[in-house]
Amino acid sequence: MPARSSPVPVPAGRTAFLTVRDAAEYLGLSPHTLYVWRHRRQGPPSFRMGPRGRVMYRLEALDAWVREQEQADSRSNTTLSPLNAAPRMRSDYDASA
């Protein structure tokens, strides 16, 4: 796997909207992945802009989506780690068996 470059900076004078290609590069994904996620209504929020209906992503929405992914992952969010949970008794355990 190639080394991931640093996030793509937004060029000066450009709005905070990214095309599919730019958003994919920013996230370190392929544009195809973003198209598939959009079709499945998964992944970061996107919308169509302009008369040709070009798919666009807001930079701030991409950053928020990445933060949500981090918080949903137990490796990044220690409060979700199963290793921090108290042991539970199995309710269907039968000691006489």
N, C-alpha and C positions, 0 to 999 in steps of 0.2 A: 504494500500500500504506500503510495507516495506521501511524503511529508506534507502536512496541511499548512498552507500559508496563513499568514495573519488575516483577520477579516478585511474585506474590501472596504476601503474608505470611500465615503461619499464625496465625489469631486466638488470643489468649491463652485458655488453658483448653481448647483443642481438641487432639485427638490429631493425630499426624503422618500421618493417612490422608486422602486426597483423593478426591472423587468424580471421575467422568469429566469433568464440566464444570469442576471446580476444577483438575484436572490439566491439562486442555487450556489453560485460561487461564494457568496457571503456566508452561507450556511455550511459549505463544504459538501454539498450534495450534487447530484446530477440534475439537470433540468427535467429529465424524464421522471425522476422521483417526484418532483413537485407537481408535474402534470398528473401523475397517477394519484397522488394524495388529494389534489384538487377534485379530480373526478370522484373519488371515494368520500369527499367531504372530510378529509383528515388534514393534518399538518397545519401550517400557519395560515391565518386568514388572508384571502386575496380578493380582488375585485376586478371588474372590467372597466377600462377607461378609454374614452375617446370614441370617435365614430367607427373605428375598426374593431372596437371591443378588445383591446390589448389587455392581457392579464397582467396585473401589477400587484406589488406588495409594498406596504408601508414599512420603512426601516424600523420604526418604533414598535410595530406589531411583530416583526421578526424577533426583535430583542425580547419582547414580552413573552412570546411563544417559547423561546429558548429557556427563559427563566422558569416558565411553567413546567417544561420538561425536566429541568434540574430538580424542582421541588417534588415532582411525582416519582422520582427515582430514589429508591431507598439507599443507594450507594452515595448519593449526594446529600440526601436529607436524612440525617441520623434518627430523627423522630419516627421515620417510617421503617427503620431497620428491624427485621424480625429478631435480630440478636438482642435488641433492647427490650423486647416484650417479655412480660412475666410468663413463666410456663403455665400451660393450660392443661386441665385434666380432660381426658376423653370421656364424653358423656356416655358413649356406648360400650365402655369397657366393662367386662364382666369378670370379676375376680374369681368366680367359681369354676371357670372353664379350664 
